[in-house]
Amino acid sequence: MVASPARPIRIGSRKSQLALVQTHWVQEQLQHRFADRRFEVHTMSTQGDKILDVALAKIGDKGLFTKELEMGMLNNEIDFAVHSLKDLPTRLPEGLMLGCVTEREDPADALVVHANHQDKQLETLPAGAVVGTSSLRRLAQLRYHYPHLSFKDIRGNLNTRLQKLDAGEYDAIILAVAGLKRLNMADRIHQVIPAAVSLHAVGQGALGIECRANDAEIIELLTALEHTPTAQRCYAERSFLRELEGGCQVPIGVNTVLDGDTLTLTGMVASIDGKKMVKGSITGAAIEAEAIGIKLAQQLRNQGASDILAEIFEQIQRS
């Protein structure tokens, strides 16, 4: 039962440019479908937005970009929040749920290079070239494939990272294809990194809309934006991550392919130094997406993923 149109629907968002582009897209889609309703955007700063001089892995790995928005929902200050799904923990606070997953943009990672390296690809960058990334997942995989490169942490929003690259602090940086496309910066994509080199983050390229689990009105509205093929792929990825108990700052990567009603999930776990990696794939019915994720996680644990993850958690605690 949808309530009176007089009540505005309050959408929560981070303040970053990319977050606002994504949130305004959701606002426009809902406004188009429910012209008699009013949708307002309310912005908040999260811990991940405020701490920009410390590597993400050192300041925590769960809820860095979501906690304040979640408190806003639980305190009834906002009705739902728009997240990059890769930032949303796989275990949500009691009383909240993933209400909707939108159609996915390309989930791949992108190489963006300094002007001096326009003639290079990732595999032809010279030894010692400085590559910027704040993701342990990207770092571990690139170290595994290209141990001759040098890697340096980079923080800040997308524009800040590009400015640091152009100023010569880095020879190249790794960003998400989806973020660059959504900010109309696809021209900065020098190379789309193939999945064989870098499996993407869980949920990368999709938007996850989080809401109160008992708010039937909001849940009903959000079903209009659900994209089932994307949701099935992301549910498999998220159950894989949840089963491995890895946060967003653990080197876990995935790739999902949907062929009709059949879903194939590929996953990997790597050590931070890139010297150890376990990888595998499982194919099954798309309607059993979460079960596929759990099964693949168990398979990789049997291949040595548990030992790698235990070692990583020890390293993070010591640092």
N, C-alpha and C positions, 0 to 999 in steps of 0.2 A: 504494500500500500504506500504510494508516494504521497508525502505530506504536502501541505499548502505551498503553492509557488511563492508565497510572500517571504519564506525563509531563504536567505542566500546560502549557497553551499560554499564552504570555506576550504580552499585548496592550499595545502602547505608545501613550501618549496625552500630549498637552500637559495642563497643570494647570488651564487655564481652565474655568470653569463650562460653557460651551458645548461645549468639547472633551470634557469628561467625560460630559456628557449623551449626546453622539454615540457615544462609546466604550462606555458602558454599554449603549446600545441594541444595538450590534454584539455585545457580550458576551452579552446576553440572547437575541438571535436565534440565535447559535451554540449557546448552552447548551441552548436549546429543541430544536434540530435534532440535537445530539450530546450527549445526556444522560449518556453514559458518559465524557465528557471533562471536564476541569476547565480553565476559562478565567480567568486572572488579569490584572488591570489594573495596569500599571506606569507611573507618571507621570514626566515630565521637563519641565524648563523650556527653552525655545528662545530663541535670540537675540531674536526678535521679541517674546517675552513680557517680556524683561528691559529692553529699551530703549524707554521709553514717552514720552520727552520730545523725540524727534526724529522728523520726518516720515519715513515708510517709504521714500520715494523717495531719501532722502539716506543711508540706512544699507545700501543694497543691495537687490536685487530678486529674488534667486533663493535659495530655501532658507531664508529667514528663520524660517519656522515648521516646518521639517522636518529640518534638518541633524542636530540632536542625536538625533532619533529614528532617522534613517538610520544614524548611527554605531552606535546600539544594536543595530540589526539586523545590521549587518556584523560587529559584535563578539560576536554571538550572545547578547546580553543580553536581547533581546526577539525574538519570532517574527514579528510584523507590527505595523504602525502604522496607526491610523485618522486620516485627515486630512479636513478640509474640502477637497474636490477643487480648489477655486479656489486653495488655498495650495500645491498640489503642483506643482513645476516640470514642464515638459513633457519635459525631458531628465533622466532619473534617473541616479544614480551606477551605475557598473559593478557588476553583481551584484545589483541590485534591479530590481523590476518592479511595475507596477500590477496587482495580483492580482485586484481586484474593484471594480466601481462599483455602489453601491447605488441603490435607487429614489429618484428626485429629489423633493425638496420644491419648492414654487414658487420659481423662480430670480430672480424680479423684485426690484428695489430698492424700499424703502419710505420714505415721508416720515413722520417723527415730529416733531410740533410742540410748542412751548412752550404752556402753558395760554392765553397771550394771543392765540394764533393759531388757536384751535380752529375758527373760522369761515372759515379760509383753506385754499386748496389751493396746490400748488406754483406754479401759474400766477397766483395772486392774492396771493402774498406781496408786501408793499410793497417799493418800491425801497430798497436798502441793508440789507434783512433779512439777518442773519448765518446762513449755513447751514454746518453742520459736516460734513466728510467727510475721511477719510484716503486716499481712493482717487483717483488721477489720472484713472482712467476716468470715474468719476462727475463729478469736477470739470470735465473737459473738455466732457462732454456738456451739463451744466447751464449752464456758461458760454456754450456755443453757443446754447442755447435761451432762457436767461434772463440776459442780460448785465447787467441792472439789479440783480441780487442780489450780495451780498458773501459770499465763501467763506473759511472758516477751518479749518485743520487740526484734527483731533480724534483722540486716541489713547486707548488703554485698552480694557478688556474692555467688553462690552455694558452691564453695569450701571453702570460708571464713566461711559460716554458719556451714558447716560440721566440720571444724577445731574447731570452738567455742563449738560445741556439744561434740566432742571427748576430748576437754580439760577440760570438766566438768562444763562449764558455764550453761549448760542446761541438764535436764534429757532426754528431747526429743525435736524434732523440727518437724514442719509441712512444707513439700515441695510439689511441683507438681510432680506427677508421670512422666509426660511428660518430664520435664527437666532432671530428673535423668536418664530416659531411653535414651534421646538424647546424654547425656554425658557418656553413657556406665557405669552408676553407679546404674543400677537396683538392684544390690546386696545389696544396702543400704536401699531398701524399706523393712521395717519391717512389715508394715501393710498397705494395700490399704483401706482408710477410706470409708465406704459405704455412698452412697448418702443420706440414711436415717439419717445420722449423720452430714455430711458436703456436702451440695450442692456446686458445683464447681463455679469458676469465669466465667463470661461471656466470651466466646471465648477461654477458657483455653484448651491447647493441640493443637490448630490450629495455623497456621501461616497466618498473614494477610499481603498482599503486597499492599502497598499504592503507588499511582502514580498520575501524573498530569491528570486532567479530560479531557483535550483536546489533549492528546498525543496518537493518534490513533495507531501509530507504537508500542508503549510499551504495550498498552491495548491488541492489537492483540497477541503479544508474550505471555503475561501473561495468556491468556485463556487456554494455553496448560497445566497449572498447576492447574486450577480450579477443585475442587472436589465437585460436586453438592450436594451430601448428606450432607457433612460437612458444605457447604455454607448455605444450607437451615436451618440446626440446629442453626448455628451461627447467621444468620439473625434474627431468632426468638428471640434468646437470646439478641442480640444487640438492637432490637426494644423494648424489655421489659425494658432493662436498660435505654434506651433513654427516654422512656415514663415516667419512674420514676424519670428522671433527676438525677440519681445517678452516681457519678464518681467511679473510681476504688477503692477509699478508703471509700466506704459506704458499710455496711454489707448487700449486695444483692447477693444471690446465685441462681444458676439455674441447671437444668438437662434436657437434651432433648433425646428423644428416637424416632427413625425413623423406622417405620414398613411399608415397601412398600412405598405407597404414603401418608401415614398418619403420622403426627408428633404430639408428646405429649411433651409439655413444662411444667416443674414444676419450680416454682420460690418461693423465700422467701425473706422477709425483716425482719431484727432483730435489736433490740436495742444493743448498744455496750456492755452493761452490761450482755447481754444474757437473760434478764428477760422477754422480750417481743418478740414475733415472730409471723408473719402472713405468711401463706404458702398456695399455691393452685396449681392446674394443669388445663390445657386446651388441648384438642385434636382437630385437624383439618387437612385440606389438606395441605401437605407440600409446595405446590406452593403458599400458602397464609401464609407463615412463618412469615412475618412481622406483618400481621394483628393478628396472634395468640399472638405474643409478646405484642402488644398494648392492646389486650383484657384482657390478664392475668394481666397486670399492672393496668388496670382500676379496675379489680376485687379485687386485693389486696389493692388498695387505699380505696375501699369501706369497706374493712375488717379492716382498721386502719393503713395501711402502711404510709399514708400521715402524720399522727401524729408522728409516729416513726421517719420518715425522717426529719421532721421539728425539732424534739428534737435533732437529731444527728447533724444537721447543726449548731444549736445553741451551742452545746458542742464544736464542732471543732472551731468555731469562738472565743469562750471564751478561749480556750487552747492556 
